[in-house]
Amino acid sequence: MTYDIVIRGGTIVDGSGAPRYQADIAIEGDRIASIGRIPERGAEEVDARGLIVSPGFIDGHTHFDAQISWDPYGTSSCYHGVTSVIMGNCGFTLAPCHPDDQDILMRTLEAVEDIPAAAQRVGVDWTWQTFPEFMQFLQDKPKGLNYGGYVGHTALRTYVMRERAFTDPASDDEIGRMAEILKEGVQAGGMGLSTTRSPAHKTREGAPVPSRLASWDEVRQLVMALSEINRGVVEISGEPTMGQDPDDPNHYERRFRDLAIESGRPMFFPALHSRRAEPGTWKRFFDRAQEAAGEGGRMFGQAHSRELCTNWSWRTEMPFDRLSMWRDIRKLPLDEQMTLLQDPDVVERLVHIANTEEEDFSTVMPAQARKPSDWDWVFILDHVDGTPNRRLGEVAREREEDPVKTMIDVGVEQALDTLYMVPLANENQDTVLEIMREPRSLVTFSDGGAHVSQIMDSSLQTHVLSHWVRNSGEVTLEQGVKYLTWDMATAWELPDRGLLRRGYKADMILFDLDTVGPERPTVEHDLPAGQRRLVQKARGYHMSIVNGGITMRDGEPTGVTSGQVLTSV
């Protein structure tokens, strides 16, 4: 007998949390055929001695709905051991959609998720109107990953209410129509319902996106529609008033808990993190999640593995780009900017404007670059003195100058190739670890495919391995892999994935624990219409196998597109 692939002599970390062991793995078709000592040969033999073999990682919070049209591999997620992704989070999907409303949804994705509408207009192949038609598009599309997708509330509301979705409450009849379309979409394979109530999600004009105008009763009726068919999961973000009432700081978490109990559907909250100003608020959610579990409710919080950062770059966005003079200079080619930024008079005027001119932030998204409240929380990724992650405020004090001038000078010293990282949350790494260790926490929140010039968090899985497992030793290899595989597959009810078991789908990765780690993000202009984005690769990953096809070798796509569509059960 000959297998399609036999992986020889790797160290197996199977995703369950069980201790590692050395074995061979045989793959036949899209499934694992055998694990152990395998005498039979494979059509392809893979030498895995010295490497870890684990299930492929599952990323539950991405926004590849547009990118799947032009990029089958879901870059940058594929560079970090990810073999399966769930897209359409926060209510932002491209289906269902009337043909006349395509531009509305594309502009919403641009405003909220920084996915350029110009790239979408060129790159998205609109062959659908309904969600089942979108699922057929996804089925037919070549895929280097496994893709699943939510039915998004903003798209659903716009489909039923058209322009009124952005201004009005829904009538009972409209909510009923939404519920039926939602059930149709989930029965066609959609992962469930995603929605947002977050004040961070707004249009370019600063108005709420449609799902934010929904009453809680509208949300409840949609979730209960999934309960009727006993299928699908639910992702709901927070509200502006969360924790703001001193007499009842838990009111939102309690409603979330009660709906999880009433519906019986798994419910996810993105994202649970800690902030310097509010270090312990995340605990309220897990307290309510424990209460829900005792009454049949399933609540999970999505968590990051490190700081949640926005990135400044002279090649993308800087914090003062919307101010006078800055705005004019930043429109120029980089070489002309470089010349002007070396003129002391120009720099003096730019520093003055940055420190004195007020800005209206009502239309600015949280991930967009803006003036920091504390320059000590702006980090220079690669400082000219060779020290990584220098605090910009500290460097400014050493130079005895204004931090804005230091920001400019450091950029000039590095030919405007500097990256500045600004944490939005998770500044305390002890707290990050505490959140990750919560039993109802899910380590996922890359936002892959979104915030393409602002945030690069696709490396969160790699960070688990390189920082928490190898460098700090706070997380065992077995536990770290479980966070990223079986925990995810269980929460999203993905059968036959997340474990290395005979009969399971052959989704797996081979990596070197001694060398695995993230590379420096780069700015590329590889989106349709030449639009820009941040890309981050990794080192130490030797191979990714998706449904038995070798899709990545030594960190690069192979051209094999063996990905499948993930569906609700």
C-alpha positions in Angstrom: 0.0 0.0 0.0 1.2 3.5 -0.8 -0.1 6.7 1.0 -0.3 10.1 -0.6 2.0 11.6 2.0 3.9 10.1 4.9 5.5 12.5 7.4 8.4 10.8 9.1 9.8 11.1 12.6 8.2 14.4 13.7 7.3 15.3 17.3 3.5 15.1 17.5 1.6 17.7 19.5 -1.9 16.6 18.7 -3.9 19.6 19.9 -5.6 17.9 22.8 -3.1 19.1 25.4 -1.7 15.5 25.7 2.1 15.1 26.0 4.1 15.2 22.8 5.5 12.0 21.3 7.4 11.0 18.2 5.6 9.2 15.3 4.9 9.1 11.6 1.7 10.4 10.1 0.1 9.0 6.9 -2.3 11.0 4.8 -4.6 9.6 2.2 -6.8 12.0 0.3 -8.0 14.8 2.6 -7.8 12.8 5.8 -5.3 11.4 8.3 -5.0 7.7 7.5 -2.7 6.5 10.2 -0.4 7.7 13.1 2.4 5.6 14.5 5.2 3.6 13.0 4.3 3.4 9.4 6.3 0.9 7.2 4.4 1.8 3.9 5.8 4.5 1.7 4.2 7.7 0.6 4.0 9.2 -2.8 5.6 12.1 -1.0 7.9 11.5 1.9 8.5 14.3 4.4 11.4 14.2 6.8 10.0 15.9 10.0 12.9 14.9 12.3 13.6 17.8 14.7 10.2 19.5 13.8 6.9 19.8 15.7 3.9 18.5 13.8 0.6 20.0 15.1 -2.9 20.6 13.8 -3.1 23.7 11.6 -4.1 26.8 13.6 -7.7 28.1 13.4 -8.3 31.9 13.4 -11.8 32.7 14.4 -11.7 36.5 13.9 -10.9 37.6 10.3 -12.3 39.8 7.6 -11.3 38.0 4.4 -14.7 38.5 2.7 -13.3 40.7 0.0 -9.7 39.4 -0.1 -10.8 35.8 -0.9 -11.7 37.2 -4.4 -8.1 37.9 -5.2 -6.0 36.0 -2.6 -6.8 32.3 -2.0 -4.2 32.0 0.8 -5.5 34.7 3.2 -2.2 36.4 3.6 -0.8 37.2 6.2 -2.7 34.5 8.2 -1.2 31.7 6.1 2.3 32.8 7.0 1.6 32.0 10.7 0.5 28.4 10.7 -3.2 29.2 10.1 -5.0 26.6 7.9 -8.7 27.6 8.7 -10.3 31.1 9.1 -13.7 32.4 10.1 -14.5 35.6 8.2 -17.4 38.1 8.3 -16.9 39.2 11.9 -18.6 42.2 13.5 -21.5 42.1 11.1 -19.5 43.2 8.1 -20.0 40.9 5.2 -20.6 41.2 1.4 -23.7 39.0 1.4 -26.6 39.2 1.2 -26.5 42.3 -1.0 -28.7 43.8 -3.7 -26.7 44.7 -6.8 -27.5 48.4 -6.4 -26.1 48.2 -2.8 -22.7 46.7 -3.5 -20.9 50.1 -3.2 -22.6 50.7 0.1 -21.2 47.5 1.6 -17.8 48.1 0.1 -17.6 51.7 1.5 -18.7 50.3 4.9 -15.9 47.8 4.8 -13.5 50.6 3.9 -14.7 52.9 6.6 -14.7 50.4 9.5 -12.1 47.8 8.5 -9.7 49.9 6.3 -10.2 47.6 3.3 -9.8 50.1 0.4 -13.0 50.4 -1.7 -10.8 51.0 -4.8 -9.3 47.5 -4.3 -12.7 46.0 -3.7 -14.2 47.5 -6.8 -11.4 46.1 -9.0 -10.9 42.8 -7.1 -14.3 41.5 -5.9 -16.0 39.3 -8.3 -19.7 39.9 -7.5 -21.5 36.8 -8.6 -24.0 36.6 -5.8 -26.9 38.4 -4.2 -28.2 36.0 -1.6 -26.1 34.4 1.1 -26.6 30.9 -0.3 -25.2 32.3 -3.6 -22.2 33.7 -1.8 -21.6 30.2 -0.2 -21.6 28.7 -3.8 -19.1 31.4 -4.8 -17.0 30.4 -1.9 -17.3 26.7 -2.7 -16.2 27.3 -6.4 -13.3 29.6 -5.5 -9.8 28.1 -5.3 -8.8 28.2 -1.6 -5.4 27.8 0.1 -7.1 27.8 3.5 -10.4 26.5 4.8 -12.9 29.4 4.9 -16.1 29.8 6.9 -18.2 32.9 7.1 -20.9 34.6 9.2 -24.1 36.2 8.0 -23.4 39.8 8.9 -26.0 41.9 10.6 -25.1 45.1 8.8 -25.4 43.4 5.4 -28.6 41.6 6.5 -30.2 44.8 7.7 -29.2 46.7 4.6 -30.6 43.9 2.4 -34.0 44.1 4.1 -34.2 47.9 4.8 -32.0 49.4 2.1 -31.0 53.0 2.9 -33.3 53.1 6.0 -30.9 50.6 7.6 -28.6 53.5 8.4 -31.2 55.7 10.0 -34.3 53.8 11.3 -35.4 51.1 13.7 -36.7 48.0 12.1 -40.4 47.1 12.1 -41.6 43.7 13.3 -42.1 42.6 9.7 -38.5 43.6 8.8 -37.1 41.8 11.7 -39.1 38.7 10.7 -37.7 38.9 7.2 -34.1 39.3 8.5 -34.7 36.2 10.7 -35.8 34.1 7.7 -32.9 35.3 5.5 -30.5 34.5 8.4 -31.9 31.0 8.8 -31.6 30.5 5.0 -28.0 31.6 5.1 -27.0 29.4 8.0 -28.8 26.4 6.6 -26.8 27.0 3.4 -23.6 26.7 5.5 -23.1 30.1 7.1 -21.4 29.9 10.5 -24.0 32.0 12.2 -24.7 35.6 13.0 -22.2 38.4 13.6 -23.1 41.9 14.7 -21.6 44.9 16.4 -22.9 47.5 18.8 -19.5 49.1 19.3 -19.2 52.9 19.0 -15.9 52.3 17.1 -17.9 51.1 14.1 -19.1 54.0 12.1 -19.3 55.3 8.6 -16.9 57.8 7.0 -19.4 60.5 8.0 -19.2 59.4 11.7 -22.7 57.8 11.7 -23.4 54.4 13.3 -23.3 51.4 11.0 -26.7 49.7 10.6 -26.4 47.0 13.2 -25.7 49.7 15.9 -29.2 51.0 15.3 -30.8 47.7 16.1 -32.6 47.4 19.4 -31.5 44.6 21.7 -34.9 42.9 20.9 -33.9 42.8 17.2 -30.6 41.2 18.1 -32.4 38.7 20.4 -35.0 37.7 17.7 -32.2 37.0 15.3 -30.3 34.9 17.8 -33.4 33.0 18.7 -33.9 32.3 15.0 -30.7 30.3 15.2 -32.0 28.6 18.3 -35.1 27.5 16.3 -32.9 25.6 13.8 -30.4 24.6 16.5 -27.5 25.7 14.3 -24.9 28.4 14.1 -22.9 30.5 16.5 -23.2 34.2 17.4 -20.6 36.9 17.6 -21.6 40.2 19.3 -19.4 43.1 20.2 -19.8 45.5 23.1 -22.0 48.6 23.6 -20.9 52.2 24.3 -22.4 52.0 27.8 -20.6 48.8 28.9 -19.5 49.3 32.5 -20.4 53.0 32.5 -23.3 52.8 35.0 -21.7 52.9 38.5 -24.9 51.4 39.9 -25.0 48.5 37.4 -21.7 48.0 35.5 -22.7 44.5 34.5 -25.9 45.2 32.7 -24.6 44.4 29.2 -22.8 41.2 30.3 -26.0 40.1 32.1 -28.0 40.5 28.9 -25.3 38.7 27.0 -25.5 35.9 29.6 -29.3 35.7 29.5 -29.4 35.4 25.7 -26.7 32.7 25.7 -28.9 30.7 28.2 -32.1 31.4 26.4 -30.8 30.5 22.9 -28.5 27.7 23.8 -26.2 28.9 21.0 -22.4 29.5 21.5 -21.9 33.2 21.8 -18.6 35.1 21.3 -17.5 38.5 22.6 -14.7 40.2 20.7 -12.3 41.2 22.2 -11.5 40.8 25.8 -8.5 42.8 26.7 -7.1 45.0 29.5 -6.3 48.7 29.3 -4.1 50.8 31.6 -7.1 52.9 32.5 -9.5 50.0 33.1 -7.3 47.0 34.0 -9.8 44.6 35.4 -13.0 45.1 33.5 -12.6 41.9 31.5 -13.2 39.8 34.6 -16.9 40.8 34.5 -17.4 38.8 31.3 -15.9 35.6 32.6 -17.9 35.8 35.8 -21.1 36.0 33.7 -19.8 33.2 31.5 -19.4 30.9 34.4 -22.9 31.7 35.6 -24.2 31.0 32.0 -22.4 27.6 31.9 -24.3 26.5 35.0 -27.6 27.1 33.1 -26.8 25.7 29.7 -25.3 28.9 28.2 -22.0 29.0 26.3 -20.1 32.3 26.4 -16.6 32.8 25.1 -14.3 35.8 25.0 -11.9 36.3 22.2 -8.5 37.2 23.4 -5.2 38.4 21.9 -1.7 36.9 22.8 0.1 40.3 23.1 -0.4 44.0 22.9 -3.2 45.1 20.5 -1.3 47.7 18.5 -1.9 50.2 15.8 1.1 50.9 13.5 2.3 54.2 12.2 4.4 54.4 9.1 5.5 57.2 6.8 4.5 54.8 4.0 1.0 54.4 5.4 -0.4 56.7 8.1 1.1 59.1 10.7 -0.8 60.7 13.5 -1.0 64.2 12.2 -1.8 63.5 8.5 -5.2 65.2 8.8 -3.8 68.5 10.0 -2.9 71.5 7.8 0.6 71.5 6.2 1.0 67.9 7.3 -1.8 67.0 5.0 -0.2 68.7 2.0 3.2 67.3 2.6 2.0 63.7 3.2 0.3 63.7 -0.2 3.7 64.1 -1.9 5.9 61.3 -3.1 8.2 59.9 -0.3 11.4 61.3 -1.8 9.9 64.8 -1.8 8.6 64.3 1.8 12.2 63.2 2.8 13.6 66.4 1.4 11.1 68.7 3.2 11.5 66.8 6.5 15.2 67.6 6.5 14.4 71.4 6.3 14.6 72.8 9.9 12.1 75.5 9.2 9.5 73.0 7.8 10.1 70.7 10.8 9.6 73.6 13.3 6.3 74.5 11.7 5.1 70.8 11.6 6.0 70.4 15.3 4.1 73.6 16.2 1.0 72.5 14.2 1.1 69.0 15.8 1.1 70.5 19.3 -1.4 73.3 18.8 -3.9 72.5 16.1 -7.1 70.7 17.3 -8.6 67.8 15.4 -12.2 66.5 15.1 -12.1 62.8 15.9 -15.8 62.1 15.3 -15.0 60.5 12.0 -11.7 58.9 12.9 -11.6 55.2 13.5 -9.9 53.9 16.7 -7.2 52.0 14.7 -6.3 55.1 12.7 -3.1 56.9 13.7 -3.7 59.8 16.0 -1.8 62.0 18.5 -0.9 59.8 21.5 -1.8 60.8 25.1 1.7 59.6 26.2 4.7 59.4 24.0 6.3 56.8 26.3 3.7 54.4 24.9 4.9 54.9 21.3 7.5 52.3 20.4 10.1 52.6 17.7 10.1 49.0 16.2 13.8 49.1 15.1 15.6 52.1 16.5 18.7 53.4 14.7 20.9 52.4 17.7 19.9 48.7 17.2 17.6 48.5 20.2 14.2 47.0 19.5 11.1 48.7 20.7 12.6 51.9 22.1 10.0 54.2 23.7 9.8 57.4 21.6 9.3 59.6 24.7 12.5 58.2 26.2 14.5 58.9 23.0 13.1 62.4 22.9 14.2 63.1 26.5 17.7 61.7 25.6 17.8 64.1 22.7 16.3 67.0 24.7 13.7 67.8 22.1 10.0 67.7 21.4 8.7 64.1 20.8 7.1 65.2 17.5 10.5 66.3 16.3 12.0 63.1 17.4 9.4 61.2 15.5 10.3 63.1 12.4 14.1 62.8 12.9 14.0 59.1 13.5 12.0 58.6 10.3 14.5 60.6 8.3 17.4 58.7 9.8 15.8 55.5 8.6 14.8 56.8 5.1 11.1 57.0 6.2 11.1 53.2 6.7 10.4 53.4 10.4 7.5 51.6 12.0 6.1 53.0 15.3 3.9 50.7 17.4 1.2 52.2 19.6 -0.6 49.8 22.0 -4.4 50.3 22.1 -4.8 47.6 24.8 -3.1 44.8 26.6 -0.2 46.9 27.8 0.4 44.6 30.8 1.6 41.1 29.6 0.9 39.5 32.9 -2.8 40.3 32.4 -2.6 39.1 28.8 -1.5 35.7 30.2 -4.2 35.7 32.8 -6.9 36.3 30.1 -5.5 33.6 27.9 -5.6 31.1 30.7 -9.3 31.7 31.4 -11.2 28.4 30.5 -13.7 30.3 28.4 -11.1 32.4 26.5 -10.3 31.8 22.9 -6.9 33.0 21.7 -7.9 34.6 18.4 -8.4 38.1 17.2 -6.0 38.7 14.3 -8.5 40.8 12.3 -6.8 39.3 9.2 -7.8 41.0 6.0 -8.9 44.2 7.9 -7.2 47.4 9.0 -4.7 46.6 6.3 -2.6 49.8 6.7 -3.2 50.2 10.4 -2.9 47.0 12.3 -0.9 43.8 11.8 -1.9 41.2 14.3 -1.8 38.1 12.1 1.3 37.0 14.0 -0.7 36.4 17.2 -0.4 32.6 16.7 3.3 32.8 16.1 3.7 35.0 19.2 2.1 32.2 21.3 4.9 29.9 20.2 7.8 32.2 20.1 7.1 34.3 23.3 4.8 32.4 25.6 6.1 28.9 24.9 9.8 29.2 24.0 11.0 32.5 25.4 9.0 33.0 28.6 8.1 29.3 29.3 4.8 30.5 30.8 2.8 28.3 28.5 3.7 24.7 27.6 3.9 23.7 24.0 1.0 21.4 24.4 -1.2 24.0 25.9 -0.1 26.7 23.4 -1.1 24.4 20.5 -4.4 23.5 22.2 -5.2 27.2 22.5 -4.9 27.6 18.7 -6.4 24.3 17.5 -8.8 22.1 19.5 -10.1 25.0 21.7 -11.1 26.8 18.5 -12.6 23.8 16.7 -14.7 23.0 19.8 -16.0 26.5 20.2 -17.0 26.9 16.5 -18.3 23.4 16.3 -15.9 22.4 13.5 -16.1 18.6 13.1 -13.0 16.6 12.2 -10.6 19.5 12.7 -8.3 20.8 15.4 -6.8 17.4 16.4 -4.3 15.0 14.9 -6.4 11.9 14.9 -7.0 9.1 12.4 -10.0 10.0 10.2 -9.7 13.7 10.9 -9.1 16.2 8.2 -5.4 16.4 7.2 -4.9 20.0 8.3 -1.4 20.3 9.9 1.7 22.3 10.1 5.4 21.5 10.6 7.5 24.1 12.5 10.8 24.5 14.3 10.2 25.6 17.9 13.8 26.8 18.2 13.4 29.3 15.4 9.7 30.1 14.9 8.9 33.8 15.2 7.4 36.8 13.4 9.3 38.9 10.9 9.2 42.6 10.7 6.0 44.0 9.1 6.5 45.5 5.6 4.4 47.9 3.6 3.4 46.4 0.2 1.3 47.8 -2.7 -0.1 44.4 -3.8 -3.8 44.9 -3.4 -5.9 45.3 -6.5 -5.6 48.8 -8.0 -2.1 49.0 -6.4 -3.6 49.7 -2.9 -1.2 49.5 0.1 -1.3 47.2 3.1 0.9 45.8 5.9 2.2 42.3 5.4 4.0 40.2 8.0 5.7 36.9 7.4 7.3 34.5 9.8 10.3 32.2 10.1 10.4 28.7 11.4 7.4 27.3 9.6 8.5 24.5 7.2 5.1 23.3 5.8 1.4 23.7 5.9 -1.0 20.9 4.8 -4.6 21.7 4.2 -6.9 18.8 3.6 -4.0 16.7 2.5 -2.6 19.3 0.1 0.8 20.9 0.7 -0.1 24.6 0.5 3.0 26.2 2.1 6.6 25.3 2.0 9.3 27.2 3.9 6.9 30.1 4.4 5.7 30.6 0.9 2.5 29.4 -1.0 3.0 26.4 -3.3 0.1 27.1 -5.6 -1.9 24.2 -4.2 -5.5 25.2 -3.3 -6.9 22.4 -1.4 -8.9 24.5 1.1 -12.6 23.7 1.8 -15.6 25.6 3.0 -16.3 25.4 6.7 -20.0 25.2 7.6 -22.2 25.3 10.6 -23.5 22.1 12.1 
